């Protein structure tokens, strides 16, 4: 017993210690790039660039009867995210941030966050549609939308639409929600 204790003291004093050995199954290499590209970002319901990257889209009023069953959509309203003052041939895309608090983790749509008074519409969400592919976007996935290449003018407009989406038989009332987005250079 004394010999084992002396061996442990000797190994500790010399800086040699018995460490557990772990076998690796693989290596992950992470790469990226920080670009010096600076572009101006704005948006709105029109095809002309606005003044700010923060903007509102006023959905058209629709009757509750247009949203009688789960999965029905109504009131599609186009909007654009404009990217300007970019170098020619820059590829840009829009990334809807999956950390946006209004994203419903069950559907990938935006939950109605209208104030309690007056009573908000129920059983309805807002769905974002990629205007290039005309496909609804699952905002939970944090994937880039269709990309576009900046032309000689330095300005490109990325098309989208917002529409009501029924999760059941919708009831009348106001609808309000929001989503965070970033312009990326895929």
N, C-alpha and C positions, 0 to 999 in steps of 0.2 A: 504494500500500500504506500509505503514511504517512497518507493521508486517512482510510482505513478505520479504522486504529488510533486516530487522533484522534477519530473519530466515536464509537467504542466507549468511549473514555475519557470523552468529553463526556456520553454517555448514562448511563454508570455514575455520574458525578459528580453529575448532576442527579436521580438516582433513577429515571430512566426506563429500563426494560429491556424487551427484546423477550421476552414470555412466550408460551408456546404457547397457542393458542386451542382450547378443547374445546367441542363442541356437545352440549347435553343433549337427551336423548330424552324426558324426562318428570320429574315431581316426585312424590315420595312424601310424603304428609302423615301423621304419626303422632299419634294422639290417645289419651287414656286418662283415668282418673280414680282418685284415691286416695280411698277412702271412709272415713268415720269409724265405719262399722258394726263393732261388736264382737259376735261371737257365740261361744258356748261349743261346743266340738266334742268328741264322744266316739264310741265305737263298740263293737261287739260282736256276738255271735251272737243276742242277744235283741232284742226290740223295745223294751226299756226302756233309756234312755240309761245309759251306763257312767260311769266316773269319769275317763277319760283319752282323749286322741286317739290314743294308742298302744294297740293291742289285738291279741289273737291270735284266730285262727279255727281251731278243731280240726276238720280234715276227718275224715270217717268212714273207717274202714278198709274197703278194698274188695279183692276177689281180683284177682290179676294177670290172670286169665282174662277179666275184664271190660274189659281194655285190651289186646286181642290184635292190633289193627291200627291204623295211623296214622289219626288223626282221631276215634277213639272217645273218648267221655267217660264218666265215672262219678263217683259220690259227691258230687253237688251239695250244697253246704252254704250256706244263706242267712246273710247278715250285713248289718248296717246301720251307716251313718254318721249319727249324730244331731247336728243343729244346733239349739241352743236359745238362749234369751235374745236372740233377734233381733227387730228391729222387724217388726210385721205387714206383710205384702205384700213383704218382702224376697225376692228370687229367689236361690236358692242352687243350686250344682251341685258335683260332685266332679271334680277333675282328677287323674288318676293321672300322676305325674311320669315323663316318658319318659327321664329321666336315671337312673332306678332301676337299679342295677347288675344285678339279676336278670332284667331284661327280655331275652328272646331276640330279637336283631335280625332273625332270619329268620322268626319266627312271631308276635311280639307277645305271647306268653304269658310266664309266669315260669318260669325254669329251676330245677331241683331243686338246692338248695345244701346238702343234708343233709351232715353230716360224713362223712368216709371210713370211720369205724368206728362202728357196724357198716356193712357195705356198703350204700350208698343204692340206692333203686330207680333203674332206668335206663330210658331211652326214655319218660319221662313228665314232663310239665310241669304247672303249675297255670294254669288259665284263669279270668279274672274275667268274670262275666256281669252286665250291667246288669239289675237286677231289675225295672225298669219296662218295658223293651222285650223282656226275655228274650233278648237278643242278646249273643254273646261280644264282648268289647272287645279291640281291637288296641291294646295299651298303648304301642306305638311312636309312635302318632299324637299323643299328648298332647292329646286332645280332651276337652271336658267331657262328663260323663255326662248322662243326663236330668236336667233341673232340676226344682225344686219351689218353690212359693211358700209362705212362712211364714204359717201361719194366725194367728188371734187369740191362741192360746195361746203363741205365740213359739217353738214347737218343731216341727221337721219331721224325719222319718226317711227317709233315702235308701237304698233297698234294692239289694243286690247279692248275688251268690253266687260261690263259688269251687268249681271242680271239677277233677278230674284230667283230663288230656288226653294221649292216647297219641301219641308221635311214631314209634312202631314197636311191636313186641311187648314190652310192659312187663315188667320183672323185679321181683320182690319186694324190699322194703326201705323204709327211712324216706324221707319227703318233707318238705322244709322250704324255705321261700323267704320273701321279703318284698318289699313295694312301698311306695314313698313316695306320699303323696297330699296334696292341698291342697283346701280348700273355697274356691270362687270365687263371685263375685257377677256372673254374666253379664248 
